[in-house]
Amino acid sequence: MDYLRRLQVERPWLFWIVLFVAFWLVFRLVLFVAAVFLGPFGLPSWAPLAVVLGVLVLVARRQQRSR
């Protein structure tokens, strides 16, 4: 974490590019895992995206209620 803080201060443009790429890769990985689990059910191709977004909305709502 200390490395990321130093990177954010010294080279902010590189920090934001790395952060964007990391979020994009994690999102793609989660979509892939959802597609693997939902694949045998014969659902449409947009179903994994809907499931992932639905789970993200549920997590955000639960976090808002806990405050």
C-alpha positions as a Markdown table, in Angstrom:
| # | Residue | x | y | z |
|---|---|---|---|---|
| 1 | Met | 0.0 | 0.0 | 0.0 |
| 2 | Asp | 2.8 | 2.3 | 0.7 |
| 3 | Tyr | 4.1 | 1.9 | -2.9 |
| 4 | Leu | 0.7 | 2.9 | -4.2 |
| 5 | Arg | 0.6 | 6.0 | -2.0 |
| 6 | Arg | 4.0 | 7.0 | -3.2 |
| 7 | Leu | 3.1 | 6.3 | -6.9 |
| 8 | Gln | -0.1 | 8.4 | -6.4 |
| 9 | Val | 2.0 | 11.4 | -5.2 |
| 10 | Glu | 4.9 | 11.1 | -7.6 |
| 11 | Arg | 3.2 | 10.0 | -10.8 |
| 12 | Pro | -0.6 | 10.5 | -10.6 |
| 13 | Trp | -1.2 | 9.8 | -14.2 |
| 14 | Leu | 0.5 | 6.4 | -14.0 |
| 15 | Phe | -1.4 | 5.6 | -10.7 |
| 16 | Trp | -4.8 | 6.3 | -12.4 |
| 17 | Ile | -3.9 | 4.2 | -15.5 |
| 18 | Val | -2.9 | 1.3 | -13.3 |
| 19 | Leu | -6.0 | 1.7 | -11.2 |
| 20 | Phe | -8.3 | 1.7 | -14.2 |
| 21 | Val | -6.6 | -1.3 | -15.8 |
| 22 | Ala | -6.8 | -3.2 | -12.5 |
| 23 | Phe | -10.6 | -2.5 | -12.1 |
| 24 | Trp | -11.2 | -3.4 | -15.7 |
| 25 | Leu | -9.3 | -6.8 | -15.3 |
| 26 | Val | -11.1 | -7.6 | -12.1 |
| 27 | Phe | -14.5 | -6.8 | -13.7 |
| 28 | Arg | -13.7 | -9.0 | -16.7 |
| 29 | Leu | -12.6 | -11.8 | -14.4 |
| 30 | Val | -15.9 | -11.6 | -12.4 |
| 31 | Leu | -17.9 | -11.6 | -15.6 |
| 32 | Phe | -16.0 | -14.7 | -16.8 |
| 33 | Val | -16.6 | -16.5 | -13.5 |
| 34 | Ala | -20.3 | -15.6 | -13.6 |
| 35 | Ala | -20.5 | -16.8 | -17.3 |
| 36 | Val | -18.9 | -20.1 | -16.3 |
| 37 | Phe | -21.4 | -20.7 | -13.5 |
| 38 | Leu | -24.4 | -19.5 | -15.5 |
| 39 | Gly | -23.3 | -21.2 | -18.8 |
| 40 | Pro | -24.9 | -24.6 | -18.3 |
| 41 | Phe | -28.4 | -23.0 | -17.7 |
| 42 | Gly | -28.6 | -21.8 | -21.3 |
| 43 | Leu | -29.3 | -18.2 | -20.4 |
| 44 | Pro | -28.7 | -15.3 | -22.8 |
| 45 | Ser | -25.2 | -13.8 | -23.2 |
| 46 | Trp | -26.2 | -10.7 | -21.2 |
| 47 | Ala | -27.2 | -12.7 | -18.1 |
| 48 | Pro | -23.8 | -12.7 | -16.4 |
| 49 | Leu | -23.5 | -8.9 | -16.8 |
| 50 | Ala | -27.0 | -8.5 | -15.2 |
| 51 | Val | -26.1 | -10.9 | -12.4 |
| 52 | Val | -22.8 | -9.1 | -11.6 |
| 53 | Leu | -24.5 | -5.6 | -11.8 |
| 54 | Gly | -27.3 | -6.8 | -9.6 |
| 55 | Val | -24.9 | -8.2 | -7.0 |
| 56 | Leu | -23.0 | -4.9 | -7.0 |
| 57 | Val | -26.3 | -2.9 | -6.5 |
| 58 | Leu | -27.2 | -5.2 | -3.6 |
| 59 | Val | -23.8 | -4.7 | -1.9 |
| 60 | Ala | -24.1 | -0.9 | -2.3 |
| 61 | Arg | -27.6 | -0.9 | -0.9 |
| 62 | Arg | -26.5 | -2.9 | 2.1 |
| 63 | Gln | -23.6 | -0.7 | 2.8 |
| 64 | Gln | -25.8 | 2.4 | 2.6 |
| 65 | Arg | -28.2 | 0.9 | 5.2 |
| 66 | Ser | -25.4 | 0.0 | 7.6 |
| 67 | Arg | -24.4 | 3.7 | 8.1 |
